[in-house]
Amino acid sequence: MSITASEYFRAKLECEIDVMEVAESAPGTWIVVDTRRQSSWDHGHIPGAVHIPTAQIPALAEQLVPAGSRVVVYSWGPGCNGSTFAALAFAELGYSVKEMIGGIEYWIRNGLPVETAAGPVQGAPDALVTAHTA
């Protein structure tokens, strides 16, 4: 059975979320999950995110993410499909899940804060990526 382009893009939009939509969502709307390796997490992550590397989702999700939670997963950026594998793992466990397109790369490029071992850091927005100015 083949689907139309309209059906494909409608389904795709149901499974993806933009960086700014995540950033501007009310607190508690999503459980944000960083699916990268420990070294990447240590380098910097979205404040308040939960760290579960993709391969560990089947073993750790139920311990760290309450059943019924709305989950957003992210990895490095658009050149990495780690968050796609992570979204699939959460979906197969029965979670409502969306993949944050652009990953942490576009989070940073939008000038949003990142938590590091030294504390939060925030750069200037990249004008080529966003009109976001605050």
Backbone torsions as a table, in degrees:
resi	resn	phi	psi	omega
1	MET	NA	130.2	178.6
2	SER	-104.1	152.1	179.1
3	ILE	-111.1	158.7	178.6
4	THR	-80.2	163.9	176.3
5	ALA	-59.3	-40.3	179.1
6	SER	-60.0	-45.6	179.1
7	GLU	-63.5	-42.2	179.6
8	TYR	-60.5	-51.6	-176.4
9	PHE	-68.1	-33.4	176.1
10	ARG	-64.5	-43.6	178.5
11	ALA	-66.2	-40.2	179.4
12	LYS	-61.0	-44.4	-179.6
13	LEU	-65.8	-26.2	176.6
14	GLU	-72.1	-18.5	-174.8
15	CYS	-109.1	-4.2	-178.5
16	GLU	-121.2	157.2	175.6
17	ILE	-143.0	143.0	-179.5
18	ASP	-80.4	149.4	178.3
19	VAL	-51.9	-48.0	-176.5
20	MET	-68.5	-30.7	176.3
21	GLU	-65.6	-39.7	176.4
22	VAL	-64.0	-48.8	-177.0
23	ALA	-61.4	-34.9	-175.9
24	GLU	-93.8	0.7	178.2
25	SER	-71.2	149.4	177.0
26	ALA	-61.9	144.1	177.2
27	PRO	-53.9	138.6	179.2
28	GLY	87.3	-4.8	179.0
29	THR	-65.6	-40.1	-174.8
30	TRP	-130.5	151.7	161.3
31	ILE	-97.1	113.8	-178.8
32	VAL	-91.5	126.7	-175.7
33	VAL	-119.7	120.8	173.8
34	ASP	-85.0	122.2	-172.8
35	THR	-105.6	12.0	-177.0
36	ARG	-83.7	174.8	177.5
37	ARG	-65.0	163.7	179.5
38	GLN	-57.0	-43.2	-178.1
39	SER	-63.5	-35.6	177.5
40	SER	-69.7	-43.2	175.8
41	TRP	-57.1	-46.2	-179.0
42	ASP	-63.3	-32.1	179.6
43	HIS	-67.4	-33.3	178.1
44	GLY	160.0	142.3	-177.9
45	HIS	-148.4	167.4	178.2
46	ILE	-66.6	128.4	179.1
47	PRO	-55.6	134.0	179.3
48	GLY	85.6	-5.2	-180.0
49	ALA	-70.1	155.8	173.0
50	VAL	-99.3	140.3	179.4
51	HIS	-102.3	115.1	172.4
52	ILE	-139.2	102.0	176.2
53	PRO	-56.3	144.8	-173.6
54	THR	-46.9	-48.4	-176.7
55	ALA	-63.6	-20.7	-177.4
56	GLN	-96.9	-1.8	-178.0
57	ILE	-57.7	-47.9	-179.5
58	PRO	-58.0	-33.7	-177.7
59	ALA	-85.3	-30.9	-170.9
60	LEU	-109.4	-18.6	-173.0
61	ALA	-54.8	-49.4	-175.7
62	GLU	-64.6	-26.3	178.3
63	GLN	-79.0	-32.8	-171.5
64	LEU	-106.6	-17.5	-177.2
65	VAL	-129.1	111.2	-177.5
66	PRO	-57.6	141.6	175.7
67	ALA	-56.1	142.3	180.0
68	GLY	87.4	-5.6	178.8
69	SER	-69.9	149.8	171.2
70	ARG	-91.8	120.8	-171.2
71	VAL	-110.2	140.0	168.8
72	VAL	-120.8	127.6	178.0
73	VAL	-109.6	149.3	173.6
74	TYR	-145.4	157.5	172.9
75	SER	-130.1	-145.9	-173.6
76	TRP	-70.2	-62.7	-175.2
77	GLY	-168.5	-166.4	-174.9
78	PRO	-66.6	-16.3	178.4
79	GLY	-89.9	6.8	-176.7
80	CYS	-124.8	131.6	178.9
81	ASN	-103.4	17.5	178.4
82	GLY	-58.1	-38.0	-179.7
83	SER	-71.8	-25.3	175.6
84	THR	-66.8	-44.7	176.3
85	PHE	-63.5	-38.2	179.0
86	ALA	-66.2	-43.1	178.4
87	ALA	-60.9	-41.7	177.4
88	LEU	-60.9	-43.7	-179.6
89	ALA	-61.8	-44.3	177.8
90	PHE	-65.0	-42.1	179.6
91	ALA	-61.3	-41.1	179.8
92	GLU	-67.5	-21.3	175.4
93	LEU	-87.7	-0.6	176.2
94	GLY	93.9	8.0	178.9
95	TYR	-80.6	150.9	167.8
96	SER	-80.8	116.5	-171.1
97	VAL	-136.0	145.2	172.8
98	LYS	-129.5	149.6	176.1
99	GLU	-97.3	126.9	178.3
100	MET	-80.6	109.3	-177.6
101	ILE	-71.5	140.8	-178.0
102	GLY	93.9	-21.9	177.6
103	GLY	58.9	-162.9	-178.3
104	ILE	-67.4	-24.6	176.9
105	GLU	-57.1	-48.0	-178.7
106	TYR	-77.8	-23.3	171.2
107	TRP	-60.6	-50.0	-179.8
108	ILE	-65.5	-44.2	-178.3
109	ARG	-65.8	-20.8	174.9
110	ASN	-85.1	2.9	177.6
111	GLY	76.9	22.9	-178.7
112	LEU	-88.6	154.6	-175.1
113	PRO	-70.1	150.1	177.0
114	VAL	-129.4	135.5	178.3
115	GLU	-88.9	128.7	177.3
116	THR	-125.5	173.6	177.1
117	ALA	-61.0	-28.9	179.6
118	ALA	-85.2	-2.2	-178.0
119	GLY	115.6	-175.2	-178.2
120	PRO	-73.4	143.9	173.8
121	VAL	-130.5	151.6	179.8
122	GLN	-148.7	126.3	177.8
123	GLY	-99.2	175.6	177.2
124	ALA	-76.0	145.7	176.8
125	PRO	-63.1	144.5	176.3
126	ASP	-83.8	115.2	-176.1
127	ALA	-61.9	-21.1	177.9
128	LEU	-77.5	-14.7	-175.6
129	VAL	-107.2	-35.5	-170.7
130	THR	-147.7	157.1	171.8
131	ALA	-98.6	0.6	-179.7
132	HIS	-59.9	128.6	-176.7
133	THR	-123.8	-1.6	-179.1
134	ALA	-112.0	NA	NA
